[in-house]
């Protein structure tokens, strides 16, 4: 992969990660989930919030896997 494509991919991954973290902060009401991980989501009262939190946490996991493999 060329240097410019690699940098472009990194920027895109950063944007996806920021969006996912912002959504998780909104759903969870704080950034405490960052230190506790997905266990924090069990504390949420609404099943819709739990599902949304799991979705965005999954996105972050995929982003990290992609970064690791580059």
FENFEN-V66289 format. One record per pair of residues at least 12 apart in sequence whose ideal C-beta (glycine too) atoms are under 10 Angstrom apart, sorted by sequence separation. I is the first residue (numbers start at 1). J is the second residue. D is the distance in Angstrom with one decimal. If there is no record, write none. Layout:
i	j	d
I	J	D
I	J	D
This chain:
i	j	d
21	33	9.2
28	40	6.4
38	50	9.7
41	53	4.3
21	34	7.8
28	41	7.5
40	53	7.9
41	54	6.1
27	41	8.5
28	43	8.5
29	44	8.9
38	53	7.7
41	56	9.9
24	40	9.2
28	44	6.9
38	54	6.7
41	57	7.2
24	41	9.0
27	44	7.3
40	57	9.2
27	46	9.3
38	57	5.3
29	49	9.4
33	53	7.1
37	57	7.7
38	58	8.8
27	48	9.1
28	49	7.9
27	49	5.1
26	49	9.6
27	50	8.7
33	56	9.6
38	61	9.1
27	51	9.6
28	52	9.7
33	57	7.5
37	61	10.0
27	52	5.2
28	53	6.2
26	52	9.0
27	53	4.9
34	60	9.6
26	53	9.8
27	54	9.8
24	52	8.5
27	55	9.5
28	56	9.8
23	52	7.1
24	53	6.0
27	56	7.3
28	57	9.9
23	53	8.3
24	54	9.9
26	56	9.5
27	57	9.8
24	55	9.5
25	56	9.7
23	55	8.5
24	56	5.0
23	56	4.7
24	57	6.6
22	56	8.9
23	57	9.7
20	55	8.8
21	56	7.9
24	59	9.3
20	56	4.4
21	57	9.8
23	59	8.8
24	60	7.8
19	56	8.2
20	57	7.7
20	58	8.9
21	59	9.7
17	56	9.9
20	59	4.6
21	60	7.2
16	56	10.0
19	59	8.3
20	60	5.0
20	61	9.7
17	59	8.1
20	62	9.5
16	59	6.6
17	60	6.2
20	63	7.3
16	60	8.6
16	62	8.8
17	63	5.1
16	63	5.7
17	64	8.3
15	63	10.0
13	62	9.6
14	63	8.7
13	63	5.3
16	66	9.4
17	67	8.9
12	63	9.6
13	64	9.1
13	66	6.3
14	67	9.5
12	66	9.9
13	67	6.2
10	66	10.0
9	66	8.1
10	67	7.9
13	70	8.7
9	67	9.2
10	70	7.9
9	70	7.0
6	70	6.9
1	70	7.8
